[in-house]
Amino acid sequence: MTLNISGISVEIKKKNVKNMRLYVKPPDGKVTVSAPLSMKNDVIEKFVITKKDWIKKQISRFGNQTSRPAEEYVSGETLYVWGKQFLLQVECGGRYSIVLSGDKAVFTARKGSTIDQREKHVREWYRELLNAEIERLLPKWEMKTGLKAESCHSKYMTSRWGSCKAKKRKIWLSLLLAKKPPECLEYVILHELLHFMERGHNARFYSLLDKYMPGWREIRKKLNNQALDTAG
C-alpha cells in the first residue's frame, strides 16, 4: 500500500512487528514504513508528518549522489577506511590484497577481474577490518554497561548501521561502518547493547546513551544516517 503524505510517496508495509520503522533507502530515496498489523493509517501518517523535514533532507542527499559514478574499483578512486580517505591504486597480481601505504590503498587484483569480483574482495576486506575492531571494542562496552551479547556479526547493510534481537541478545553491524571513524562503531555497538535493556527509542534509552557516551549526538551526525527507526 502506498500513501501520499504531505507530498511524499510512502510505501506502507504492515507486518507482525511491535514497533514502527521509517526508512529512506538508496539509491533513489524511496520512503518505506514498516508498521504493526494493528496500527491505523492515521497514526502512521501523523508519525511521517513529524519526520517530514528529515525525510526530505535524506531524499535530497540521495538525489545529490545520483550524479556520482558507480564504484569500479580502478586507480584514482577513493577508498574510505575508518574515516580517512585513501587514493586507490590498482595493480595486477596473482592474488587479491589491499595494503594501506601513506595516503594510498594499493589494491592487487587478478588480471581481467570484473567489477563484481573486485567489489566482493573489498567487502570481505572491510569485513576483516570490522570484525577485528568488534572483537576489540565489544568487550569494552559489555564491561561498561554490564550487558552481554551472545553474538555479534558483520553484515552488508545499506539502510541501517546496526540491528539486534534483544531477546536472543544477537547483534548485527553494517560492513559500511569500516568506512566511518572508529567512534562511530563504538556508538553503534553501545546503541545496540542498550536495546537489550530498553527496546524502544524513548527518554530512558536516550538517558542511558547520555550516561555511557555523553557526546553520542555529535558522533551520530558523522554516521550520516540513511534510515530512521522507532526501534533498533
C-alpha positions as CSV (number, residue, x, y, z in Angstrom):
1,M,0.0,0.0,0.0
2,T,1.3,3.4,-0.9
3,L,0.1,6.7,0.6
4,N,0.8,10.3,-0.3
5,I,1.7,12.1,2.9
6,S,2.5,15.8,2.7
7,G,3.5,15.4,-0.9
8,I,5.8,12.4,-0.1
9,S,5.1,9.0,-1.6
10,V,5.3,6.5,1.3
11,E,5.1,2.7,0.9
12,I,3.4,1.2,4.0
13,K,4.3,-2.4,4.9
14,K,2.2,-3.9,7.8
15,K,3.9,-6.8,9.4
16,N,3.9,-8.9,12.6
17,V,6.2,-6.5,14.4
18,K,5.9,-4.5,17.6
19,N,7.5,-1.2,16.5
20,M,7.1,1.2,13.6
21,R,10.2,1.9,11.5
22,L,10.8,4.6,8.9
23,Y,13.4,4.1,6.1
24,V,14.7,6.3,3.3
25,K,16.5,3.8,1.1
26,P,19.2,4.2,-1.5
27,P,19.8,4.7,-4.3
28,D,16.7,6.8,-5.1
29,G,15.5,7.8,-1.7
30,K,12.4,5.5,-1.6
31,V,10.4,6.1,1.6
32,T,9.1,3.0,3.4
33,V,7.3,2.5,6.7
34,S,7.2,-0.9,8.4
35,A,4.3,-0.9,10.9
36,P,2.5,-3.4,13.2
37,L,-0.6,-5.1,11.6
38,S,-3.0,-3.4,14.0
39,M,-1.7,0.2,13.6
40,K,-4.1,2.5,11.9
41,N,-3.1,4.5,8.9
42,D,-3.8,7.9,10.5
43,V,-1.2,7.0,13.3
44,I,1.3,6.2,10.6
45,E,0.5,9.4,8.7
46,K,1.0,11.6,11.9
47,F,4.4,9.9,12.5
48,V,5.6,10.5,9.0
49,I,4.5,14.2,9.1
50,T,6.6,14.7,12.2
51,K,9.6,13.4,10.3
52,K,8.8,15.3,7.1
53,D,11.9,17.6,7.2
54,W,14.2,14.7,8.0
55,I,12.8,12.7,5.1
56,K,13.1,15.5,2.6
57,K,16.7,16.0,3.7
58,Q,17.5,12.3,3.1
59,I,15.8,12.3,-0.3
60,S,17.8,15.4,-1.3
61,R,21.0,13.7,-0.2
62,F,20.3,10.7,-2.4
63,G,19.5,13.0,-5.3
64,N,22.8,14.7,-5.0
65,Q,24.5,11.3,-5.0
66,T,22.9,10.1,-8.3
67,S,25.4,12.1,-10.4
68,R,28.3,10.2,-8.9
69,P,29.7,7.4,-10.9
70,A,29.4,3.9,-9.5
71,E,32.5,2.5,-8.0
72,E,34.5,0.4,-10.5
73,Y,37.5,-0.2,-8.2
74,V,40.0,1.3,-10.5
75,S,43.0,3.5,-9.9
76,G,42.1,7.1,-9.0
77,E,39.0,6.3,-7.0
78,T,38.8,7.0,-3.2
79,L,38.7,4.2,-0.6
80,Y,37.4,5.2,2.8
81,V,38.8,3.4,5.9
82,W,38.0,4.4,9.4
83,G,37.1,7.9,8.4
84,K,40.2,8.5,6.3
85,Q,40.5,8.9,2.5
86,F,43.0,6.8,0.6
87,L,43.7,7.1,-3.2
88,L,43.1,3.7,-4.8
89,Q,46.0,2.3,-6.8
90,V,45.1,-0.9,-8.6
91,E,47.8,-3.4,-9.7
92,C,47.6,-6.8,-11.3
93,G,48.7,-9.8,-9.4
94,G,48.1,-13.5,-8.7
95,R,46.0,-13.0,-5.6
96,Y,43.8,-10.2,-4.2
97,S,45.1,-8.0,-1.5
98,I,44.7,-4.4,-0.1
99,V,47.6,-2.6,1.6
100,L,47.4,0.9,3.0
101,S,50.6,2.8,2.4
102,G,50.7,6.5,3.3
103,D,47.7,8.1,1.6
104,K,47.3,5.3,-0.9
105,A,45.4,2.0,-0.8
106,V,47.3,-0.4,-3.1
107,F,44.7,-2.9,-4.4
108,T,46.2,-6.0,-6.1
109,A,43.6,-7.7,-8.2
110,R,43.7,-10.5,-10.7
111,K,44.1,-9.6,-14.3
112,G,40.8,-9.5,-16.1
113,S,38.8,-9.5,-12.8
114,T,35.3,-8.0,-13.0
115,I,33.9,-5.1,-11.0
116,D,31.7,-7.6,-9.1
117,Q,34.8,-9.7,-8.2
118,R,36.7,-6.7,-7.0
119,E,33.8,-5.4,-5.0
120,K,33.4,-8.8,-3.4
121,H,37.0,-8.7,-2.2
122,V,36.8,-5.2,-1.0
123,R,33.7,-6.1,1.1
124,E,35.5,-9.1,2.6
125,W,38.4,-6.9,3.4
126,Y,36.1,-4.4,5.1
127,R,34.6,-7.4,7.0
128,E,38.0,-8.4,8.3
129,L,38.8,-4.9,9.5
130,L,35.4,-4.5,11.1
131,N,35.4,-7.9,12.8
132,A,38.9,-7.2,14.3
133,E,37.5,-3.9,15.8
134,I,34.4,-5.5,17.1
135,E,36.5,-8.1,18.9
136,R,38.4,-5.3,20.5
137,L,35.6,-2.9,21.3
138,L,32.6,-5.1,22.1
139,P,34.1,-6.4,25.4
140,K,34.9,-2.8,26.4
141,W,31.2,-1.7,26.1
142,E,29.9,-5.0,27.6
143,M,32.1,-4.3,30.7
144,K,30.9,-0.7,30.9
145,T,27.2,-1.5,30.6
146,G,27.1,-4.9,32.2
147,L,25.2,-6.1,29.1
148,K,26.5,-9.2,27.3
149,A,25.9,-10.1,23.6
150,E,25.6,-13.7,22.8
151,S,26.9,-13.0,19.3
152,C,27.8,-10.0,17.1
153,H,28.1,-10.4,13.3
154,S,29.0,-8.1,10.4
155,K,26.6,-7.9,7.5
156,Y,26.3,-5.8,4.4
157,M,23.5,-3.3,5.1
158,T,22.8,0.0,3.4
159,S,19.7,1.2,5.3
160,R,20.9,0.5,8.9
161,W,24.1,0.8,10.8
162,G,23.1,-1.9,13.2
163,S,20.3,-4.2,14.4
164,C,19.7,-6.6,17.2
165,K,17.4,-9.3,18.5
166,A,17.1,-8.3,22.1
167,K,15.6,-11.5,23.4
168,K,18.4,-13.6,21.9
169,R,21.0,-10.9,22.5
170,K,22.3,-11.0,19.0
171,I,23.7,-8.0,17.2
172,W,24.4,-7.3,13.5
173,L,26.6,-4.4,12.4
174,S,26.9,-3.0,8.9
175,L,30.1,-3.5,6.9
176,L,30.0,0.1,5.9
177,L,31.0,1.1,9.5
178,A,34.5,0.2,8.5
179,K,34.4,3.4,6.4
180,K,33.5,5.6,9.3
181,P,35.6,6.9,12.2
182,P,36.1,4.3,14.9
183,E,34.0,6.2,17.4
184,C,31.0,5.7,15.1
185,L,31.4,1.9,15.5
186,E,31.6,2.3,19.3
187,Y,28.4,4.4,19.2
188,V,26.5,1.7,17.2
189,I,27.8,-1.1,19.5
190,L,26.6,0.8,22.5
191,H,23.3,1.7,20.8
192,E,22.5,-2.0,20.1
193,L,23.7,-3.2,23.5
194,L,21.4,-0.7,25.3
195,H,18.4,-2.2,23.4
196,F,18.9,-5.3,25.5
197,M,17.8,-3.1,28.4
198,E,15.4,-0.8,26.7
199,R,13.7,-1.9,23.4
200,G,12.4,1.5,22.2
201,H,13.9,4.9,21.5
202,N,12.4,6.6,24.4
203,A,13.5,9.0,27.1
204,R,15.1,6.2,29.2
205,F,17.0,4.9,26.2
206,Y,18.5,8.3,25.4
207,S,19.3,8.9,29.1
208,L,21.3,5.7,29.0
209,L,23.2,6.9,25.9
210,D,23.9,10.1,27.8
211,K,25.2,8.2,30.7
212,Y,27.6,5.9,28.8
213,M,28.5,8.2,25.9
214,P,27.8,11.9,26.6
215,G,29.0,13.0,23.1
216,W,26.9,10.5,21.2
217,R,24.8,13.1,19.3
218,E,27.8,14.5,17.6
219,I,29.1,11.0,16.8
220,R,25.7,10.1,15.3
221,K,25.9,13.1,12.9
222,K,29.1,11.6,11.5
223,L,27.2,8.5,10.6
224,N,25.1,10.4,8.1
225,N,22.1,8.2,8.8
226,Q,20.2,6.6,5.9
227,A,17.5,5.1,8.0
228,L,15.4,6.4,10.9
229,D,13.9,3.8,13.2
230,T,11.4,4.0,16.0
231,A,13.2,0.9,17.3
232,G,16.6,-0.7,16.6
